[in-house]
Structure formats: structure tokens, C-alpha cells
Amino acid sequence: MKSLLTVDSLDIPSETYDVVVVGSGAAGLYCAIVLKRLGLDVCVLSKSEMYEGSTFLAQGGIASALPPDDSTDLHFADTVRAGAGLVDRKMARILVEEGVKRVIDLIELGVDFDKDEEGFIRFTKEAAHSVARIAHCKDKTGEDIEKALISAYSGRIQEFVRVKELIVKNGRCYGVLAEVSGDLRAFYAPAVVFATGGAAGLFEKTTNPPTSTGDGITIALRYGAKLKDLEFVQFHPTAFCDDKECFLISEAVRGEGAVIVDRHGRRFMGDYHHLWELAPRDVVTRAIETQRRLSGGDIYLDFRPIERRGIDIYERFPTICRKLKEKGLDPKKDLIPITPVAHYYIGGVAVDSFGRTSLKGLYAVGEAACTGVHGANRLASNSLLECVVFGNRAAYGVYADWRYLSKRFAEVRVKLEEWKPQNEQKYVLEDVKKVLWSNVGIVRTADSLTKAIDRLSNIALSLSNWEVRNGAILGLAMAISAMRREESRGGHFRSDFPYEREEFKRHSEFTLEDLERLLF
């Protein structure tokens, strides 16, 4: 995709740092904290208010092999099993081994995980975990982690900064161009860390905040960084949706004993998997959609078995219960209607174990990155763990590379080019979301993917604004990647290819050359 800028001379306001971190969730903040400790001058740029990202909304918890009956080998095995044959085993071993240390670091930073009567961390169990290893702060774990990280970070933070382009010259990244209060500003740095979040917010039904539209992933692609595993989207099976919003009902609810029933009150998950409600998320998601068709009605989550285990629902899940009560539902009495929604983006910018992308000077962490640790289907509560483990490692990757990265910013200035659309139509982001939900959603076919490719190509080449075109470009890359993978695996399900195929037991790549062949 042709960029909106070229490197040239133009006087616009600029700031210079050692490192610019784009994104203020757990991955970006943890990386920034470590970079500051290493003595580098860091600036964190946030697309919106710091508390509006995915980390803040994370309910369930963070997985690690801290419990006495657990081990890193068990956690590793569960992660590999959930990933449906595509987990990068080196990355998974890093995750579980270093994850124990990083969770202890969070405790030292002030994260107060829930305790039992004896004062020890109370662990819960979630889908596809063999033991209870999820540490949580009631049902607002992400919120508490975000607050602790913000408190611990002593560097510069700028909110409401919309990064629009990378500043790249001769295959090397020198910073970012961003919109600040309606004006353009250059942020120069020899190292840029994208912690911009995932892209599940590009789907019509999603638990993600409005900021999760994959901007960073698309921008990285447009400047030549390789992307990986774009076809894999994790759909969360249990969300409450009405005409106004969708909000997550954490997997921890099922971990504490809630069951899924159909319109007749029948608990049916045993028909689909021996782990019942704690089967992998992709299995539960498709089971709910199948049972909805078979029973001819809504599917529900029954919280009441939790109470029968002696756990107070209101005390354990205060945020979820408050939201349900606002909708006129009482989980102590009522069955709660649920539906699967887009929740987590497994694909992203391809990185090594220290966050390095294929573009010199650009790093990626968190949901914007694809480490390969989740394979084709993320193990529950490994996402916050990935943020802190690889956020930490990316900081050390930047530190190791920093002395070798170019700092000759006087030779690098930006000049804007006018966008020349191929068609004069204007679209909104909702158009992209509808196309993806209808055609690149839970169940995909060659026909649905072809429709998506045609529609998204038009949007990508239209007169629409920057965010809409970025969303269409990434949606197009998702659809192409899904079309190429003629099998079903993890979060990618093709009803015309319903089984795993050995020849597709490999990661996929998407590059700028792929995009240019499609659009130009």
C-alpha cells in the first residue's frame, strides 16, 4: 500500500526520544518501565485515554505455574495442546518459564491478587488448563494490572495521539508521524515499539474497545514489516449482547462452575467435548452456534451452580453482576443469554523472541505482535502473561540493539503526499465490521471469503478516512490468509474444509508485496 508520506524536508513540530512506545496497555507499559530502568529516555503514546484499552477490560486473570500442584512443564503442555499444532515451542517455553518471574514482579509492583483464608493467592481454572493456575483480582484483573503499571512508570506519556505513519528511510525506522490535537507531529527515535493492540474490534460483534482496530499492524505492513497468522481470530463463546453493546462474561465464570444450557435448560457441551464447558474456546464457540440452530432458540449461561459450591457470585464477579443487573438480569436467579463474539487477535506483526520485526528499528509486543506462542488458538489467560513476558524481553532487545541503531534524524524529515483514491466512494468503519463479521467470522467458506475480498478491496481504495482504509487493508489481509488456509484449525474454521490437514501445519505470512499485488 502506498504510504501517505515520503521522507523529505518539511518543517513540522517534532520531538526526539531514545524510544517511542506506541500503546499504553500492559505490554507497552511493562516494556516502557524496563526501558526506563535501563536508562533510556522513553515516551509512551496512547491513542485514547490510558484506561480505555483492552488491558483495562480484561476480566479473567493471568496464568502462570505458581500453584504448588503445577509446573512449567504442565503449563507448557496445556499451551501447546490448545494451540492446535501451531504453537512455537521455543516461544511457549519462554512464556511459561519467565512467566512465573513476571507475575511475581507484578505482585511487587502492587497488584493485589485475590487470596484464600490463609492469605495465599487463590487460583482458579479456565478452559483447557489441566490445573487451577489463574491468578485474578475478582473480575477486574486487567484494571488492577493497568493501574499498577501506570503507577510504576515514571516516564513521559501523551494521550489522544493517533499514530498515522512510520518514518522510514532506506529500510530503517526513525520514528512515527502522529496527529496531536488535530495537528501533525513527528516523534523521532532510533527504536519504535508498537504495542498498539489487536484487531478483534474490526468485527461487528466484539468485546474489544473502540481502539482495537489493528492500526499498528496495518501501518507496519504498509512499511514492509512481515505479518503472520492473520487468519486466526479467537471468538469468545460467552458474551452478553444487546442493541447497544457486547460485554464479556469471563471464562472464569465457567471455571467456578457455571454451565451452558439451551432453550430447554439442557446442558449440552458434553455432546461436543469431554471437557464440557472448559473445552478450548473455539470448540465451545462452535458448539454454541450449532446448538442454537439445533434447538431453535437462544443459548444461556447458568450461574447458579457457582452458588451451590459456596461461592458468592456478587463477591467473586462484581463487575459482571453489576453490568447484568443494569440490563435487568440477576445471575442468582436468571439464565443469562450469551453469544460468541470476536475477542482476541492471534495474528499480528511477526517478531522474534525479543520483539524485533523484519523492519530495522521497529519492535512489536502484546496483541499487535505474533510471537507464535498461541498457535492457532490461545490458551485462556495466557494473553496478559504474554504482555509482561515479551514486553520485558522487547525492552532488552531494544537495549541490546540501541547503540547500533541510527540516530541521524537531521537527515530524515517528512513530506506528506496527497492520497489518490481509486474510487470516490466513502465508507465508515461499521462497513468494514459488517463485512468481516458476516464473511470472515466464526464459520468461513470460499464463497464468503471471496465476497469479503471484493468488498474490502473497494473500501481500501476508496476516499474513506485513514482509519477506515487501514481497517479494510487488514481485513483484506485476514480474508486472503483465510482463503489460503484450506483447512480448519483452532480459531480458523472453514465449513468447506472442516478438518485439519497436515500440509497446513505451518504458520502463514503476509507481506507488503502480497498487498500490492492485490490492490495495484
Summary of the structure (lengths in Angstrom):
residues: 520
radius of gyration: 22.2
end to end distance: 8.2
largest distance: 69.9
contacts: 1951
relative contact order: 0.18
helix: 38%
strand: 20%
